[in-house]
């Protein structure tokens, strides 16, 4: 085995977003592309010499090949040890847990999350810090700067590591430790939840369907739900990870998880339904005849935190991303909890969690998590719901009815315009941004604009400031509109429009409740004309 130095040159566009670098798989497979970015990660963190890392991913196409490249580059840079999930697999929350439990110097996670996978689809890579959370902006900025000046990288000439069985081997002077990807995570879940109560729930005839969407959460859900909690065999559907997620789109929402939604809305529905995404950090919650939106799910868990052993010492505080609905705000005010509003991106929750200011946080994009790791955690959210269901004896529908009766209801929806011409999307947002100061006091589709701004966040822990985090318009009568361009797509631009309406009435049809806010958003931004679309591609 010998270390070789490979000459290279900068490749444009390797700027990490809120969830690392995401591009088409073929782009990552191109000459030097992956290697340049991995070398830039090492440069941004002060090198790899003597350090220990966790490496793994969601099993999508190119995952295992990329793991082998990363191992050889880490060995060439003098890393002491790399801990890898068997088969190159690790869910994102499981990777975060391993980083924290083993006290490593961080981890490289291979995933494009809820984006489709395959040779012609998407791939991604990100670095997580020693706290288990995504690299903050000042670190990703260093990565990007390194990609613009790179001239060479080092890699070990070596045979591939055998990732198929657990154990330890060496690659040059570096230890390669292959671990069961599920074991440590499952042990953590047993520490956080009342597994005896959930076992009793299933033993009493409670039924459930979990759609793993042919993604990485399948083995985790099968081991925990069916193996340790006694759910019936077959509770976990689509539980074998696939390189192209069974040809589907591993995004747990009513559109892409339609078979689960159809089952849950049917006459023979199980008591509880749930789904997770490509890398296991997102969740969808469904009851018999009722879909629970991510914002309401976060708020419900905050209101019922005392039923979850992890929170029996109290929540202290909660946090939500700015586009997430204000439902959890109502819980925080009623229960005297600290409340924080952050930009989109889980890394912004990390400082709050590390500082002990919050213990529960969430995003409207199906992400819920807590202080056990520094990532959102799809299966954790499902187990939290099961713990609440076991503790209360209520159905999902009854839990939500009681919640809305106590706190009122915030009707909410997100409209996604995907693959929009980037220039047109940028112009739409730019034009509305320029008009924000003049909007208060004006009318939009019969609603008065009470406030309008572009969200900026001052981190209360480290004092850093993040600007340009989304346009906000507050309407009379409890309405709110948020517009932002998403950083998770790989083609064109994705325009996200978030719509909410706070109401005392809890029995309205959501589309009817939001109709006036939808009309106001169109009047303010001219979305149809500017995008050339008759309507959104996805409504959640």
N, C-alpha and C positions, 0 to 999 in steps of 0.2 A: 504494500500500500504506500502510495506517495501523494503528497499534496502538490497540485499543479495550480499555477496562476493563469487565468483565462483573461485575455484582453477583451474588452467590451466597450460600448459607448452608450451614452444616455438614450433612453427610449421615452418619447414624449407621452404625457397623459398619465403617468403613474402617481397620481395624487390620491391619497387615501381619503375616503369620505367618513361619514359617521360610523360606518361598520367596516372599515378597512378598504382595501382595493378590490373592486368588483369589475370584471370585464368578461367578454366572451371566452369560453374555454379554449378555443383555438388560439386566441391571443396569448393566453398564459402558456400554451404549448409551443409558441414561437421561440426561435433561437434567442437565448439570453433573457427572455422576458421575466420568467419566474426568478431566475438566478439574480438578476439585477435588483429586483425588489427585496429578496431575502437578504442580500448583501447590504442593502440600504437600511433594512430593519436593524441588522447588527451594528451598523455605523451609528444609527440614531440612539442606541442604548449603551454606547460606550464599548462595543465589542462583545464577543461571546466567550473569551478565554476564561476558563475556570468556572463557568456558570452552568447551572442546571436549568433545563427547559422542559416544558410539556409540549407535545406535538400531536395533533390528531384533527380529524375533520368529520364531515357528515356523510362521507362515502360516495359522493357524487363522482361522475366521470373525471378522471385525472387525479383523484384524491391520493391513491396509494403511490402513484408515480411521483407526485409532488412531495410526499413524505420522504421518499428515498433521497430526493435531491436535497431537501432541507437537512436530513441526517448527515449527508456527506459534506455539506457546506459547514454545518456546525462542528463536525469533527475537524475539518481543515482549519477552522478558526480557534480551535483549542478548547471547545466546550468540554466540561467534565462528564456530564450525563444528560441524556435525553430520555424522557419517559413518554412512551407512545402507547396509545390504545391498540389492543389486538386488532389486526387487520387495518390499522391506520384509522380506526373509528374512535371518535369521542364526541358526544354531544357538547354543544357550547357550554351549558351549565356544568356538565361533568368535568370539562376541561378547567373551568374556573375553580371548581372544588378541588381538583388535584393540585393546581397551582398553589392554593391556599394551604391545603392539608400537608403537602410535602415541602412547603416553604421554598419553592423554586424562584428563579429569577425572572419568571414570566413564561409565556407560552405562545406558540404560533398555531392559530386555529384556521383550518381550511374550510371555508363555507361561503356560499352566497345566500345563506339563510332560506327564505321562502321563495327565492327565484328558481325557475325550472333548471334542471340539470341535464347533461348530455354533451356529446362532442360539439354540437352546434348551439348549445345553450350557455349557461352562466357558470362562472367559477369565482372564488374569492379567497382572500387571505388577509388576516389581521393579526396584530400582536396584542396580547393581553399582559398587563403589568403584574408585578409580584403580589398585588392585592387581589388578583384574579379578574380585574376589570379591564375594559378596552383602553388602549393607549389614549391619553388626553391629547388635546389639540397641539400643545407645544411639542410633544413627542412625534406625532404624525407630521407636523411641519418639518421636523428634522429629517424624517424619512424622505419626504418629498424633495427637500433640498439635496439630499444625498443622491437621489435618482437623477438629478440634473447635472451631477459632476462625476459620476462613477466612470472609471476607466478600466477597472479589472475586478475580478472576484477570485476567491480561492475555493477549491473543491478537492475532496479526497478521491483518488482513484481507488475504488473498492467495489466488491460485490454487494448486491442489495442485501439489506438486513432481512432476516426471516421474521415477518410480522404475524405469522399465522398461529404461533403458540406463545403463551406467557413464559417469561423467563428473562435471563440477562445474557447479553453477548457484548462483544467489543467491535467497534469500528475505529481502527487506528488506536489511539489512546483514550477514546471516548467510550463510556459505558452506554449501551442501548438497552433500556429496560422496557420490556413489553408487558403491559398490565391488562387485566380484565377491565374493559371500559365501563362496565356496569357496577362492579362490586363496591367501590368506594362511594359512589353516588347513592346506591340503594341503602348502604349503611347510614349515610347522612339523613336520608328521608326517614328512616326508623327513629333517629334521634329527635326529629322535629315534629312528628305527628303521632297521634294515638292510634297505632296500628291495630291494637286490640279492639277498639271501638269500631274501626272501619271493617275489620274481619267480622265482627258481630253484625254489622249492617248487611254485608253480603250473605252471611249465614242465614239471615232472616228473610232471604228471598229478593233482596234489592238487586236490580239488574242494570247493566251498564254496557255501552258500546264506546270503545276508544279507537279512533281512526288515526293510525300512525302515518298514513299517507305515503307508504313505501319509503319512509325516511328513517333517520337514525334513532328516533325515540322508540321504534318498535321493540328492540331487545330490552330497553329499560322498562317500558310499560308491561311487557310480557312477564319479566322477572318480578316486578313489584306488584302489579295488579293481580295477575293470575297466580304467580308463584308464592308471593309472601302474604297477600291479602285475601286470597281464596275466591277471587272473582271467577266466574265460570270460564272454562276453556272456550276460546273463541271470542271472549270479550274484546280482545285486541284484534282489530282488522287491519289488513295491509301492513303487517308487522315486520316483514323482511325488508331491510334496506336495499334499495335498488340504485344503480348508477344514474338512472334517468327518472327516478321516483315513479316507476311504473308508467312513464309517459305522461304523467300528470304535472300539476303545478302545486308544489307542496306548501300552500299558503292556507292556514286554517281559518277560512271565513265561509259564509254561506254560499258563495259562488263556487269556490274550488273544492269545498267539502260537501257538495250537493247530495251525494248518496247518504251521508250521515244525516244531513238536514231532512231529507225525505223520510228516512226511517224515524227520526225523532218527532216529526209532525204527523206520522201515520197512526192508525188506530191501535197498532200493536207495539207502540214505542217502548223502549226500555225506560227505566226511571231517570237515567242520567246519560248524557252523551258528551264526548269531548274529543278534541283533536289537537295535534301538534304539527310543527312545520319541519322543514328540511333539516335543520341543525338542532331542533329540540328546545328552542328558547321561546317560542310563541305558543299560545293556547287558544282554543275556542271552547266555550261552555254552552251547553244546550240542555234544557230540561224537556220533559214530556210536553210537547206543544208550545214551548217557549224558547226563544233564542236570547241569550244574555250578552249584550254588547260588552266589549272589553272595558269601557269606561265604567259601566254599571257593575261589572264583575269586580274591578278594583275597589269600588265604593262599598259593595256588599261585604267583601272580605275585611275591609277596614272596620265596618260596623259590627262584624261578628268575630273580631280578632280574639276575644276572650275564649272562644271555643277551640282555638288552635294552640296546642302546647307551646310552640315556638314563641308565642306572644303573651304568655300568661304573666310575664313581668310588665306588660304594658307596651303600647306601640310607640310612645313618645312623639312621633311625628310621621307624616306621610308626604310623598312627593309624587307629582305627575308631570308629564311633559306638557308644554303649553297647549298643543292642539287637543289634548285629552279633555273630555268634558268636565265640567265643574261639579259633577255629582259627588266626587270624593271631598270637595271643598265643604260641602254641606255637612258631611260626617265630621270632618276635622273641627269645624266651628262648634257643632253640637257637643262633641266629646272633649273639647279642649286640647286638641292635638296640634302640634306644629305642622304648618303646611308650606310646601315649597313648590314653585312652578319653574321648571327647567326647560331648556331647549330639547328638541328631539335628539335622541342618542343616549344609550345607557351609560356612557362614560360620564355624563353630567350628574348621575345619581351617586357615582362612586365616592366623591368627597363627602357627601351628606351621610352616606352609610358608614364610611370609615370614621367620621367624626361623631357618630352616635346621634345625629339629629333626626334621622328617620329610620324606620325598620321595615317599611312596606312602601313600594313604589310601582308605578306602572305607566304604560303608554297606550294610546288608543289603538295602536297597530298590533293588538293581540299580545302585548307583552306585559307580564306581571312578574314581580320578583320581590325578594326580601333580603335580609342581611346575612343569610347563610352563604351566599356567593355574591359575586359582583357582576352578574349578568341576569337578564330576565330568564325565567325558568318555566317552561311549559308544563312539565309533569308536576312540578311543585305546586303550581296553581290548581291543577286537577286534584291533587291530594288535599290541598287546603279546602277545596269545595267538598270533597268527600268527608273530611273531618267535621265541617260545619253541618253537613247533612246528617251525619251520624250523631252529632251532639244535640241537634235540635229536633230530629224526627220529622222535620218539615220537608215538603217537596221543593224543587227549584222554583216552581211557580208561586208557591206560598211564601217562600223566602223573599222573592222579589216584590210580591204584593205588600208584605209587611214593611219592607224597606221603603217603597214609594209612599205608603201611607204615612210613614214617620218623617221622611226627609223631603217629600215632593219628588217630582220626576223631571229629569233633564233629557228631553228627546234629542237624539244625536244621530248623525250619519256622516260618512266620509265618501266623497265622490272623487274617483281617480280617473284622470284623463291620461292614458298611457301612450308612450311613443309619440308624443307631440313634437312637432318641429321645435328644436331647441331655441332657435332664434325667435320664433313666434311666442313660445312660452315665456322666454326672458323678457320680451317686449311687453307682454300682458302684465307680468308682475312689476316690471319697471314703471310702466305708466300708472298703475294703481298706487305704487309706492310714492310717486311724485305728487299724487293728489291727496294723500293721507291728511296733511295738515289742514286742508280746506274742507274735509268731509263733515266734521262734527256740526250738527245743526241742520244739515241738508236732509232731503228725503230720498229714499230708495225703495221703490215699489210700495209706497205707502207707509214705510217705517222710517222713523227718525234715527239718524246716526248720532249716537251719544258720545262715542269715542273712537278714535282710529289711530293706530301707531304701528311701528315695526318693532317686534319683540327683541329686546336685548337682555342679557342675563349677567348679573354680577354675582359671581360665586361667593357665598358668605363664608366659605372656609379658607380659600386661598386668594381671594380678591381678584381673580382673573375675570375678564369681561369678554363675552361672546355676543357679537352683533349680527344683524341680518338673519334672525332666526324665525322669520315668518310674519306676514301681515295680519293684523287683527282689526276687526271692525265690530264694535258693540252696538246693538240696535235697541231701540226702545221696546219695552215689553218682554225683556228677558232673552233676546236673541243675540247670537254671536256668530261671526264668520271668520275663519282663518284660511289664508291661502299660503302655500309654500311649495317650492320645487323639491321633490324628493331626491335623495342621494343614493338610493338603493337600486336603481335601474341601470341597464347597460346599453340601452339604445335610446336615442332621442332624449326627451325630457318627460318626466311624470309630474303633472300638475295635480296636487292634492288640494281639495276644497273641503274644509271641515265646517259642519253646520250644526248648531245646537239651539234649542229653545227650552227654557225653563218654564215649567207649568205646575200649578197646584193640582190640576186634574191629572189623574194617572191612567185614565181609560181611553185616551185618544189614540187614533191610528197614527203611528209615527210619521208616515208620509204626509198625512193631513196636518199634523202639528208643525211640521217643518216647511210646509209649502211656502209660507210667506218669507222665510229666511232664504229659501232657494231662489225665489223671485228677486229678492234684494241683492243676492250675490250676483245674479245675472245682470241686473241693472247697474251695479257698481263696476263690474269687471268685463262685461261683454264676452263671456267665456265661449259661447257658441260661435260667434263671429270670429273671435281671435284664434280659436283652435281649429275651426272648420269641422267641429263635431256637433252632432245633434244632441248628444248627451254623454255622460261619463261611460267609460268602459267597464268600470267596476263600482258598485255601490255596496258599502258595508255599514 
